[in-house]
């Protein structure tokens, strides 16, 4: 059996967010059951007894444990990176000699992302000491992970200060999944979203903010993401299973309410940790 499992659904800083005293973060601080891990997708290939993670987040330890509980017979066989924002690669530090001390753990990265890791500490040290082995994965070239399972990095626009940004198309023997936790604007992408939704069975899409009013005092133009309302409207006619993720701690979609109902009316769901899909 080949599966995908969601290991987290939150924006890079998680929920609760450090330094935040909003009601949602206060509740999560008081009740660990309400805490949300940073967005991360696990892939499971039971026949080969292997598993992979897309991104190494600040919640890497807990997410590795979730993946192991879902497939205890499968060993982590590699990590695929989307980009160099804090929620997506900083968990690599857990592979170093002060922690897990892995031996040549495959880390798949675009040439630009790989160059970022090789130029900067402490990531450079992980390669020097052999904790990770960087495998170049240029955009558009499928990565054959195991028989019947491939992952194709797809370039999407997203600020890209230190690296380019990838979404991933995951293809199993029976079904396909599109995983896009970060993008600036669907109209800036050179691949129409509607076309992608027509090609896959599952789509997990950036839903960081429901409204620009969520972050008073900050210019949302500097934190570019499509609004969840825009994404839901665009996906409302899709035949595939569409769910929003990468939710900021301010996003009302975390809770049952009119915003979640509005999205559901358009046939779009909200992803949650532990969601699973057979591929």
C-alpha angles and dihedrals in degrees: 000000000000118000143169119215127189111232097182140358106193133107117263096282095050128214121317094037120213113261095012122126098181117134094253093052092045091053091050092049090053096042117040090197088070095054118112128209124224115269114282136149126213125205122204127197106180097182092062092034091234136129136186137198126216102221132356105242133189084263093057096128095053093042092051087054091050090051091049092050090051092050111012091173093058124086122210104262100179150330125243116206127213100189149318103276115122099259096053111052111011092091087073086086087077089067093062129104092264088061133015094349094208120193115235096327105190112247114187114209140155115255091258093049090046091052090052091054093046094050099048137061139264089022092055088058091057090062094040092055093041097245091130135025112209114220115195113233111181117204114273096021114112117234110219102217099171138333107307095005127095136160122206119197111222120195115236130177113259119145091276098199095162105008141007118264127241136197116194134227110206116201123193128175093271110017142026132218130199114208116192113159095162134036133140100220133343090226091058092056113094092218115072112241091219090057092052092048089053091053101050138055098219130030123189107191140187109268099161099146133025094192136011087232091071095088109044115191094030129090106240088200086072092053097053118197131133111258114253088238091058093048093047092051092050092048097043094102096043120121094209130085104271121189132172123230142159087073117182115233088251094057113115089210087084088075135052107258145103094305093056090044090051091054092045091053087063092053094255125127136201115244121231136193110274096030108145136196129189113227 
